[in-house]
Amino acid sequence: MVVENAFIRLLYSTSTGRLTSLQRKDTNLQMNVTQDLLYYHSFNGSSGVNTTGMDEETKRGVIQVGRNGGREGGREGGREES
């Protein structure tokens, strides 16, 4: 399947529906491309990290970051400011 306008031509696979090629019409430059469809598993509010085997300072950092939604919040380099 082809989608195009005065500037660009896009070629999609008829079997997968994914973009396979694009062409700039002004320079006739054509590039083959690979399109991957991925997903992001959002943060659920807890640390979501298995802390088994971590030392206590590392565990505290993981839990602190989990509590504030991933923002560092006064922490620099994984250590609390004094």
C-alpha positions in Angstrom: 0.0 0.0 0.0 1.3 3.4 -0.9 0.6 6.7 0.8 2.0 9.8 -0.8 1.8 13.6 -1.2 3.8 16.1 -3.2 6.8 15.7 -0.9 7.0 12.1 0.4 6.0 8.6 -0.6 5.4 5.9 2.1 5.3 2.2 1.3 3.5 -0.2 3.7 3.6 -4.0 3.7 0.3 -5.4 2.6 0.8 -8.5 4.8 1.8 -6.8 8.1 0.6 -3.2 7.6 3.9 -1.9 8.8 5.9 0.9 7.2 8.7 -0.6 5.0 10.1 2.3 2.9 10.0 6.0 2.6 11.0 8.2 -0.3 11.7 12.0 -0.4 10.4 13.1 -3.8 12.6 16.3 -4.0 15.9 14.3 -3.8 14.6 10.9 -4.9 16.2 9.5 -1.7 14.7 6.2 -0.7 15.2 4.5 2.7 14.1 1.1 3.7 12.8 1.2 7.3 11.8 -1.3 10.0 8.8 -0.5 12.2 8.4 -2.2 15.5 5.4 -1.9 17.7 6.3 -1.9 21.4 4.5 -1.1 24.6 5.4 0.6 27.9 4.4 -1.0 31.2 3.6 2.0 33.4 4.8 2.5 36.9 2.1 1.2 39.4 3.0 3.3 42.4 5.1 0.7 44.3 8.8 0.3 43.6 8.1 -2.7 41.4 11.6 -3.8 41.9 12.7 -7.1 43.5 14.9 -5.9 46.4 16.0 -9.4 47.4 19.8 -9.4 47.8 20.2 -5.6 47.8 22.0 -3.9 50.6 19.9 -1.7 52.9 21.0 1.6 51.5 20.1 0.5 47.9 16.7 -0.8 49.2 16.0 2.6 50.8 16.8 4.4 47.5 14.5 2.1 45.5 11.6 2.5 48.0 12.1 6.3 48.2 12.0 6.7 44.4 8.9 4.5 44.3 7.1 6.7 46.8 7.7 10.0 44.9 6.7 8.7 41.5 10.2 8.4 40.2 11.3 12.0 41.0 14.6 12.3 42.8 13.2 14.7 45.4 16.3 16.0 47.1 18.4 13.0 46.3 21.5 13.2 44.3 23.4 10.2 42.9 21.3 7.8 44.9 22.5 9.2 48.2 20.5 11.4 50.6 21.7 15.0 51.1 22.9 15.9 54.6 
